Amino acid sequence: MEKSVNAIMPGLCARVVVNEGDKVSAGQEVAVINCMKTEISVKSEFDGTVSKVISKEWDEMQVGDPMVMLEVEE
């Protein structure tokens, strides 16, 4: 099943710290959002494998925008 890791606040995508094919654990940082010169960590809620990186550096993000897609086991 595919799940998304979404932006938790509006801002710019400062960086994505995972690549397609990487295994991630729940609570692991997958991306960073820059909001008013403050960097906010975006963490995965799921264990899984990165199937697609949607965001790239300096993309404008809104709350709920998908940043990374994960393939997770049920």
Backbone as JSON Lines, residues from 0, in Angstrom:
{"i":0,"aa":"M","n":[0.85,-1.17,0.0],"ca":[0.0,0.0,0.0],"c":[0.9,1.24,0.0]}
{"i":1,"aa":"E","n":[0.48,2.26,-0.73],"ca":[1.28,3.48,-0.82],"c":[0.71,4.55,0.12]}
{"i":2,"aa":"K","n":[1.59,5.18,0.87],"ca":[1.22,6.27,1.79],"c":[2.11,7.46,1.49]}
{"i":3,"aa":"S","n":[1.62,8.65,1.79],"ca":[2.43,9.85,1.55],"c":[2.87,10.45,2.87]}
{"i":4,"aa":"V","n":[4.04,11.09,2.83],"ca":[4.53,11.91,3.93],"c":[4.28,13.34,3.48]}
{"i":5,"aa":"N","n":[3.48,14.08,4.25],"ca":[3.0,15.39,3.82],"c":[3.67,16.52,4.58]}
{"i":6,"aa":"A","n":[3.65,17.69,3.95],"ca":[4.15,18.91,4.59],"c":[3.31,19.2,5.83]}
{"i":7,"aa":"I","n":[3.97,19.58,6.9],"ca":[3.27,19.84,8.16],"c":[3.02,21.32,8.37]}
{"i":8,"aa":"M","n":[3.61,22.16,7.53],"ca":[3.39,23.6,7.6],"c":[3.75,24.23,6.27]}
{"i":9,"aa":"P","n":[3.26,25.44,6.0],"ca":[3.64,26.1,4.75],"c":[5.08,26.57,4.8]}
{"i":10,"aa":"G","n":[5.72,26.61,3.64],"ca":[7.09,27.09,3.56],"c":[7.75,26.55,2.31]}
{"i":11,"aa":"L","n":[9.07,26.6,2.29],"ca":[9.84,26.08,1.16],"c":[10.5,24.77,1.56]}
{"i":12,"aa":"C","n":[10.54,23.85,0.62],"ca":[11.27,22.6,0.86],"c":[12.76,22.92,0.85]}
{"i":13,"aa":"A","n":[13.38,22.86,2.02],"ca":[14.81,23.14,2.11],"c":[15.62,21.99,1.53]}
{"i":14,"aa":"R","n":[15.19,20.76,1.85],"ca":[15.88,19.58,1.31],"c":[15.07,18.33,1.61]}
{"i":15,"aa":"V","n":[15.27,17.33,0.77],"ca":[14.73,15.99,1.0],"c":[15.93,15.12,1.34]}
{"i":16,"aa":"V","n":[15.87,14.41,2.45],"ca":[17.06,13.69,2.93],"c":[17.0,12.19,2.65]}
{"i":17,"aa":"V","n":[16.02,11.75,1.85],"ca":[15.93,10.34,1.45],"c":[15.92,10.27,-0.07]}
{"i":18,"aa":"N","n":[16.22,9.09,-0.59],"ca":[16.2,8.83,-2.02],"c":[15.26,7.67,-2.31]}
{"i":19,"aa":"E","n":[14.82,7.58,-3.55],"ca":[13.97,6.46,-3.94],"c":[14.71,5.15,-3.65]}
{"i":20,"aa":"G","n":[13.99,4.21,-3.06],"ca":[14.58,2.92,-2.71],"c":[15.07,2.84,-1.27]}
{"i":21,"aa":"D","n":[15.21,3.99,-0.6],"ca":[15.66,3.98,0.8],"c":[14.57,3.4,1.7]}
{"i":22,"aa":"K","n":[14.99,2.66,2.72],"ca":[14.06,2.17,3.74],"c":[14.01,3.22,4.85]}
{"i":23,"aa":"V","n":[12.8,3.53,5.31],"ca":[12.64,4.49,6.4],"c":[11.81,3.87,7.52]}
{"i":24,"aa":"S","n":[12.02,4.39,8.71],"ca":[11.28,3.94,9.89],"c":[10.37,5.06,10.35]}
{"i":25,"aa":"A","n":[9.31,4.69,11.04],"ca":[8.42,5.7,11.64],"c":[9.25,6.61,12.54]}
{"i":26,"aa":"G","n":[9.06,7.91,12.4],"ca":[9.81,8.88,13.2],"c":[11.09,9.37,12.56]}
{"i":27,"aa":"Q","n":[11.47,8.78,11.42],"ca":[12.7,9.18,10.74],"c":[12.45,10.42,9.9]}
{"i":28,"aa":"E","n":[13.39,11.36,9.92],"ca":[13.3,12.56,9.11],"c":[13.43,12.2,7.63]}
{"i":29,"aa":"V","n":[12.52,12.72,6.81],"ca":[12.58,12.48,5.37],"c":[12.78,13.76,4.59]}
{"i":30,"aa":"A","n":[12.42,14.91,5.18],"ca":[12.55,16.19,4.5],"c":[12.62,17.31,5.53]}
{"i":31,"aa":"V","n":[12.97,18.5,5.04],"ca":[13.05,19.68,5.91],"c":[12.34,20.84,5.2]}
{"i":32,"aa":"I","n":[11.48,21.53,5.94],"ca":[10.79,22.7,5.42],"c":[11.39,23.94,6.08]}
{"i":33,"aa":"N","n":[11.63,24.97,5.26],"ca":[12.12,26.24,5.76],"c":[10.94,27.2,5.81]}
{"i":34,"aa":"C","n":[10.65,27.69,7.01],"ca":[9.54,28.63,7.2],"c":[10.05,29.8,8.04]}
{"i":35,"aa":"M","n":[10.08,30.98,7.45],"ca":[10.54,32.19,8.13],"c":[11.93,31.99,8.76]}
{"i":36,"aa":"K","n":[12.84,31.45,7.98],"ca":[14.24,31.23,8.37],"c":[14.41,30.17,9.47]}
{"i":37,"aa":"T","n":[13.36,29.38,9.69],"ca":[13.43,28.29,10.67],"c":[13.27,26.97,9.92]}
{"i":38,"aa":"E","n":[14.12,26.01,10.21],"ca":[14.02,24.7,9.58],"c":[13.2,23.76,10.45]}
{"i":39,"aa":"I","n":[12.18,23.14,9.82],"ca":[11.28,22.23,10.51],"c":[11.43,20.85,9.89]}
{"i":40,"aa":"S","n":[11.68,19.85,10.72],"ca":[11.86,18.48,10.26],"c":[10.51,17.85,9.94]}
{"i":41,"aa":"V","n":[10.43,17.18,8.78],"ca":[9.23,16.41,8.41],"c":[9.59,14.94,8.57]}
{"i":42,"aa":"K","n":[8.85,14.26,9.44],"ca":[9.16,12.86,9.76],"c":[8.1,11.92,9.24]}
{"i":43,"aa":"S","n":[8.53,10.72,8.91],"ca":[7.61,9.7,8.42],"c":[6.76,9.17,9.57]}
{"i":44,"aa":"E","n":[5.5,8.91,9.27],"ca":[4.61,8.28,10.26],"c":[4.62,6.76,10.11]}
{"i":45,"aa":"F","n":[5.29,6.26,9.08],"ca":[5.22,4.84,8.72],"c":[6.61,4.25,8.52]}
{"i":46,"aa":"D","n":[6.69,2.92,8.68],"ca":[7.85,2.16,8.22],"c":[7.58,1.82,6.76]}
{"i":47,"aa":"G","n":[8.59,1.94,5.91],"ca":[8.38,1.6,4.5],"c":[9.59,1.9,3.64]}
{"i":48,"aa":"T","n":[9.38,1.8,2.34],"ca":[10.42,2.05,1.35],"c":[9.99,3.24,0.5]}
{"i":49,"aa":"V","n":[10.9,4.18,0.28],"ca":[10.59,5.36,-0.53],"c":[10.34,4.92,-1.97]}
{"i":50,"aa":"S","n":[9.12,5.15,-2.46],"ca":[8.79,4.78,-3.84],"c":[8.91,5.97,-4.78]}
{"i":51,"aa":"K","n":[8.73,7.18,-4.24],"ca":[8.83,8.37,-5.09],"c":[9.12,9.6,-4.24]}
{"i":52,"aa":"V","n":[10.08,10.42,-4.69],"ca":[10.34,11.71,-4.06],"c":[9.61,12.75,-4.9]}
{"i":53,"aa":"I","n":[8.63,13.4,-4.31],"ca":[7.81,14.36,-5.04],"c":[8.39,15.77,-4.98]}
{"i":54,"aa":"S","n":[8.81,16.19,-3.79],"ca":[9.32,17.54,-3.6],"c":[10.78,17.63,-3.96]}
{"i":55,"aa":"K","n":[11.16,18.82,-4.4],"ca":[12.58,19.08,-4.62],"c":[12.92,20.41,-3.95]}
{"i":56,"aa":"E","n":[14.19,20.69,-3.82],"ca":[14.65,21.87,-3.12],"c":[13.98,23.13,-3.67]}
{"i":57,"aa":"W","n":[13.49,23.96,-2.75],"ca":[12.87,25.27,-2.99],"c":[11.47,25.19,-3.57]}
{"i":58,"aa":"D","n":[10.84,24.0,-3.6],"ca":[9.43,23.92,-3.95],"c":[8.63,24.6,-2.83]}
{"i":59,"aa":"E","n":[7.6,25.35,-3.21],"ca":[6.73,25.96,-2.22],"c":[5.73,24.92,-1.74]}
{"i":60,"aa":"M","n":[5.62,24.78,-0.43],"ca":[4.77,23.76,0.16],"c":[3.62,24.4,0.94]}
{"i":61,"aa":"Q","n":[2.46,23.75,0.91],"ca":[1.33,24.11,1.75],"c":[1.05,22.93,2.68]}
{"i":62,"aa":"V","n":[0.36,23.17,3.76],"ca":[0.03,22.1,4.71],"c":[-0.69,20.98,3.96]}
{"i":63,"aa":"G","n":[-0.2,19.76,4.12],"ca":[-0.83,18.59,3.51],"c":[-0.3,18.22,2.14]}
{"i":64,"aa":"D","n":[0.55,19.06,1.53],"ca":[1.13,18.7,0.23],"c":[2.03,17.47,0.39]}
{"i":65,"aa":"P","n":[1.86,16.45,-0.47],"ca":[2.73,15.28,-0.37],"c":[4.16,15.62,-0.76]}
{"i":66,"aa":"M","n":[5.1,15.12,0.01],"ca":[6.53,15.37,-0.23],"c":[7.23,14.11,-0.7]}
{"i":67,"aa":"V","n":[6.89,12.98,-0.07],"ca":[7.53,11.69,-0.35],"c":[6.45,10.62,-0.32]}
{"i":68,"aa":"M","n":[6.51,9.67,-1.24],"ca":[5.59,8.53,-1.23],"c":[6.34,7.3,-0.72]}
{"i":69,"aa":"L","n":[5.68,6.53,0.14],"ca":[6.27,5.32,0.72],"c":[5.43,4.11,0.35]}
{"i":70,"aa":"E","n":[6.11,3.01,0.09],"ca":[5.43,1.72,-0.05],"c":[5.51,1.07,1.34]}
{"i":71,"aa":"V","n":[4.34,0.85,1.94],"ca":[4.3,0.29,3.29],"c":[3.61,-1.06,3.29]}
{"i":72,"aa":"E","n":[3.99,-1.9,4.24],"ca":[3.35,-3.2,4.4],"c":[2.16,-3.05,5.34]}
{"i":73,"aa":"E","n":[1.11,-3.79,5.1],"ca":[-0.07,-3.75,5.97],"c":[0.1,-4.68,7.14]}
